[in-house]
Amino acid sequence: MATGTAAPPAALPPLSKRLAEKGVTPRLLLLLPAVVFALGLFVYPFLYGLGLSFTTGSASPWSNYQEFFSDPYLRGTIWLTVRLAVPAVLIILVAAMPLALAMRGAGRAKQAITVILLFPITLGTVLLSRGLLNFLGPAGWVNRFLLDTGLIDQPIQLTYNYWGVLFAIIITDFPLVFLLLLSYAGGIDPTYERAAAVFGASARQRFFRVTLPLFAPGLAITTSLAFVLAFGTFPSALLLGEPAGSTRTMGVAAYSEAFQQFDYPMAATVAMLMAGLELLVIVLILGLRSRLAPTVSSGRKG
Amino acid sequence: MRAATSASPPAGTAPEPAGDERRRRPGFTKLMTIGVLGFFLVMLVGVVGSVLLSSIATRWLNTWLPEGFTVSWFSAAWAEFGLTQVLLVTFQVAISVLVVTLVIAIPAAYVLARQDFPAKRLLTVLFLLPVVVPTITYGVPLATLLYKLQLAQTLPGVILINLVPSVPFAILILIPFVEQVDESLEKAARIFGAPSWQVFARVVLPLLAPGIIATGILLLVRTIALFDLTFLVAGPTTQTLVVKLFYAVSAAGFRSPQSIDAMAVMYMATNVVLLAVAFKFINPSRIVGGGAH
């Protein structure tokens, strides 16, 4: 391919001409700032953290990891994180998926709903946590309503525990998941479903055999991102939960090891394990996705 | 999985539920839609409403509505939390992040949208990686590094850590905007002998202006709302509004809830105004993944 048999029309030297054919042009220099940024502020600190997690006082480089897994208080954070993230992501997906499919091409209503859903994204977790403390608290409107209607006779505890954080994750992450699914759902042509219906497929069959396989790639990416968000739960776990108890997620542990115990190597260890767990979840989701839809639309994006 | 196709023997029964479904299915999706949206709206109104009402309440204990209303909490909160300094820091950080991010992201998005080259996939993954990793995962090592370099608790440190998620975010939003700019206009400019930098400055940038403005405003909103990373490196004099709010909420009990909520309302108002401006320039459904189509 690099033989240059096509008579070079311009007075370009052969090397740059050949490079240009492959897409290597001086214009690529425009990428330089972004590359410097990514290497300096993301890759290097990450590797620094990785190195730090193997910095130990003892002989074995793995002793931080050994300590993490032998200390029940540290080891337990994995379970506490998963216990919050998995139900939250499942609830969000079950709520958002039919909604996204239903909202395909709905025009003005879609626009209005999108705006409503974007609103909490921009408020951020701290404000939502503050609002949830008011709203779900013992004297808040939810408990007041339940008391007045006689459904309960004691205020139920929804804040400073697991439930408060679960609510916070669902409310903060639902909009983003919905918007992502919406943009993927827009790419699924409803005529396939109609065709299946014409040939007598039931609603269930249409969903599992037609829509879901077409949806699988987008669903897999969205689920992975939802897990990233749910794993990283941090301010709400501190504000709405019990950061020393039932909502001591890995994020809280990493923070407190670094900036309260000043044990930076252990903090880095927790952070690396968090990344590893996240990676594991993504691999699982992508594995599931390829089993769900082995071939469909895998070549679409090239 | 595909083998299961043959394992659905009651083919004769299929048309019957299908006829039935046609009436039932829209009912189900509609119900689900209304249910989920209703729940969401109730939560939103409850969360925002209780903060808003509390910020203008004289006293609010164990009743549906406050006893009386006042606006004095706003000035009280302003003084109590030293908001002049806090807002100054917040906008310094937000604007610096905005400028640096755009300078990095516009050229990168331009090349990524226009050109195929070896290792493009690798570079794209590298740029977008911070979006798919929990912030704490890289935030804690980066903050540790910034402390070691004595940059933590300073304004540059706060700005640097905020850049990490901002640049990928901006690149993601800008790529579809670049794709919309007609490439033949650039070619025309080049044919008439304009050097590359002039093509970029005189043709591409002006045509990209709406996208840049929208990205810029979204960046401002995002930086103002970004808590996790700022929290890790903010020192006593470099707290942004959202970090200040966090400390006030986490130390609730020492302060009156009304003044905390007054600060929360001011924070909310800033973001809502910026967002309203952003929507003048951007179709919100395009913010996520719209470029794929």
Boltz contact constraints between the chains, C-beta under 6 A:
constraints:
  - contact:
      token1: [A, 23]
      token2: [B, 115]
      max_distance: 6.0
  - contact:
      token1: [A, 23]
      token2: [B, 116]
      max_distance: 6.0
  - contact:
      token1: [A, 23]
      token2: [B, 117]
      max_distance: 6.0
  - contact:
      token1: [A, 24]
      token2: [B, 117]
      max_distance: 6.0
  - contact:
      token1: [A, 30]
      token2: [B, 107]
      max_distance: 6.0
  - contact:
      token1: [A, 30]
      token2: [B, 111]
      max_distance: 6.0
  - contact:
      token1: [A, 31]
      token2: [B, 108]
      max_distance: 6.0
  - contact:
      token1: [A, 31]
      token2: [B, 111]
      max_distance: 6.0
  - contact:
      token1: [A, 33]
      token2: [B, 104]
      max_distance: 6.0
  - contact:
      token1: [A, 34]
      token2: [B, 104]
      max_distance: 6.0
  - contact:
      token1: [A, 34]
      token2: [B, 108]
      max_distance: 6.0
  - contact:
      token1: [A, 34]
      token2: [B, 127]
      max_distance: 6.0
  - contact:
      token1: [A, 37]
      token2: [B, 104]
      max_distance: 6.0
  - contact:
      token1: [A, 37]
      token2: [B, 167]
      max_distance: 6.0
  - contact:
      token1: [A, 38]
      token2: [B, 126]
      max_distance: 6.0
  - contact:
      token1: [A, 38]
      token2: [B, 127]
      max_distance: 6.0
  - contact:
      token1: [A, 41]
      token2: [B, 164]
      max_distance: 6.0
  - contact:
      token1: [A, 42]
      token2: [B, 130]
      max_distance: 6.0
  - contact:
      token1: [A, 42]
      token2: [B, 164]
      max_distance: 6.0
  - contact:
      token1: [A, 45]
      token2: [B, 141]
      max_distance: 6.0
  - contact:
      token1: [A, 45]
      token2: [B, 142]
      max_distance: 6.0
  - contact:
      token1: [A, 45]
      token2: [B, 145]
      max_distance: 6.0
  - contact:
      token1: [A, 46]
      token2: [B, 138]
      max_distance: 6.0
  - contact:
      token1: [A, 48]
      token2: [B, 141]
      max_distance: 6.0
  - contact:
      token1: [A, 48]
      token2: [B, 145]
      max_distance: 6.0
  - contact:
      token1: [A, 49]
      token2: [B, 141]
      max_distance: 6.0
  - contact:
      token1: [A, 95]
      token2: [B, 36]
      max_distance: 6.0
  - contact:
      token1: [A, 98]
      token2: [B, 29]
      max_distance: 6.0
  - contact:
      token1: [A, 98]
      token2: [B, 32]
      max_distance: 6.0
  - contact:
      token1: [A, 99]
      token2: [B, 33]
      max_distance: 6.0
  - contact:
      token1: [A, 99]
      token2: [B, 36]
      max_distance: 6.0
  - contact:
      token1: [A, 102]
      token2: [B, 29]
      max_distance: 6.0
  - contact:
      token1: [A, 102]
      token2: [B, 33]
      max_distance: 6.0
  - contact:
      token1: [A, 114]
      token2: [B, 284]
      max_distance: 6.0
  - contact:
      token1: [A, 114]
      token2: [B, 285]
      max_distance: 6.0
  - contact:
      token1: [A, 115]
      token2: [B, 284]
      max_distance: 6.0
  - contact:
      token1: [A, 118]
      token2: [B, 284]
      max_distance: 6.0
  - contact:
      token1: [A, 122]
      token2: [B, 221]
      max_distance: 6.0
  - contact:
      token1: [A, 122]
      token2: [B, 225]
      max_distance: 6.0
  - contact:
      token1: [A, 122]
      token2: [B, 271]
      max_distance: 6.0
  - contact:
      token1: [A, 122]
      token2: [B, 275]
      max_distance: 6.0
  - contact:
      token1: [A, 124]
      token2: [B, 225]
      max_distance: 6.0
  - contact:
      token1: [A, 124]
      token2: [B, 227]
      max_distance: 6.0
  - contact:
      token1: [A, 126]
      token2: [B, 227]
      max_distance: 6.0
  - contact:
      token1: [A, 126]
      token2: [B, 242]
      max_distance: 6.0
  - contact:
      token1: [A, 126]
      token2: [B, 245]
      max_distance: 6.0
  - contact:
      token1: [A, 126]
      token2: [B, 246]
      max_distance: 6.0
  - contact:
      token1: [A, 127]
      token2: [B, 264]
      max_distance: 6.0
  - contact:
      token1: [A, 130]
      token2: [B, 249]
      max_distance: 6.0
  - contact:
      token1: [A, 130]
      token2: [B, 264]
      max_distance: 6.0
  - contact:
      token1: [A, 131]
      token2: [B, 47]
      max_distance: 6.0
  - contact:
      token1: [A, 131]
      token2: [B, 51]
      max_distance: 6.0
  - contact:
      token1: [A, 132]
      token2: [B, 47]
      max_distance: 6.0
  - contact:
      token1: [A, 134]
      token2: [B, 50]
      max_distance: 6.0
  - contact:
      token1: [A, 135]
      token2: [B, 46]
      max_distance: 6.0
  - contact:
      token1: [A, 135]
      token2: [B, 47]
      max_distance: 6.0
  - contact:
      token1: [A, 135]
      token2: [B, 50]
      max_distance: 6.0
  - contact:
      token1: [A, 139]
      token2: [B, 62]
      max_distance: 6.0
  - contact:
      token1: [A, 141]
      token2: [B, 46]
      max_distance: 6.0
  - contact:
      token1: [A, 171]
      token2: [B, 43]
      max_distance: 6.0
  - contact:
      token1: [A, 179]
      token2: [B, 288]
      max_distance: 6.0
  - contact:
      token1: [A, 180]
      token2: [B, 288]
      max_distance: 6.0
  - contact:
      token1: [A, 180]
      token2: [B, 289]
      max_distance: 6.0
  - contact:
      token1: [A, 183]
      token2: [B, 288]
      max_distance: 6.0
  - contact:
      token1: [A, 183]
      token2: [B, 289]
      max_distance: 6.0
  - contact:
      token1: [A, 183]
      token2: [B, 290]
      max_distance: 6.0
  - contact:
      token1: [A, 187]
      token2: [B, 293]
      max_distance: 6.0
  - contact:
      token1: [A, 200]
      token2: [B, 14]
      max_distance: 6.0
  - contact:
      token1: [A, 200]
      token2: [B, 15]
      max_distance: 6.0
  - contact:
      token1: [A, 200]
      token2: [B, 18]
      max_distance: 6.0
  - contact:
      token1: [A, 202]
      token2: [B, 17]
      max_distance: 6.0
  - contact:
      token1: [A, 202]
      token2: [B, 18]
      max_distance: 6.0
  - contact:
      token1: [A, 202]
      token2: [B, 21]
      max_distance: 6.0
  - contact:
      token1: [A, 203]
      token2: [B, 21]
      max_distance: 6.0
  - contact:
      token1: [A, 203]
      token2: [B, 25]
      max_distance: 6.0
  - contact:
      token1: [A, 228]
      token2: [B, 132]
      max_distance: 6.0
  - contact:
      token1: [A, 228]
      token2: [B, 134]
      max_distance: 6.0
  - contact:
      token1: [A, 231]
      token2: [B, 134]
      max_distance: 6.0
  - contact:
      token1: [A, 232]
      token2: [B, 134]
      max_distance: 6.0
  - contact:
      token1: [A, 232]
      token2: [B, 135]
      max_distance: 6.0
  - contact:
      token1: [A, 232]
      token2: [B, 136]
      max_distance: 6.0
  - contact:
      token1: [A, 234]
      token2: [B, 136]
      max_distance: 6.0
  - contact:
      token1: [A, 234]
      token2: [B, 228]
      max_distance: 6.0
  - contact:
      token1: [A, 235]
      token2: [B, 227]
      max_distance: 6.0
  - contact:
      token1: [A, 239]
      token2: [B, 249]
      max_distance: 6.0
  - contact:
      token1: [A, 239]
      token2: [B, 250]
      max_distance: 6.0
  - contact:
      token1: [A, 251]
      token2: [B, 136]
      max_distance: 6.0
  - contact:
      token1: [A, 254]
      token2: [B, 136]
      max_distance: 6.0
  - contact:
      token1: [A, 254]
      token2: [B, 140]
      max_distance: 6.0
  - contact:
      token1: [A, 258]
      token2: [B, 140]
      max_distance: 6.0
  - contact:
      token1: [A, 264]
      token2: [B, 144]
      max_distance: 6.0
  - contact:
      token1: [A, 267]
      token2: [B, 140]
      max_distance: 6.0
  - contact:
      token1: [A, 268]
      token2: [B, 141]
      max_distance: 6.0
  - contact:
      token1: [A, 271]
      token2: [B, 137]
      max_distance: 6.0
  - contact:
      token1: [A, 271]
      token2: [B, 140]
      max_distance: 6.0
  - contact:
      token1: [A, 271]
      token2: [B, 141]
      max_distance: 6.0
  - contact:
      token1: [A, 274]
      token2: [B, 137]
      max_distance: 6.0
  - contact:
      token1: [A, 275]
      token2: [B, 137]
      max_distance: 6.0
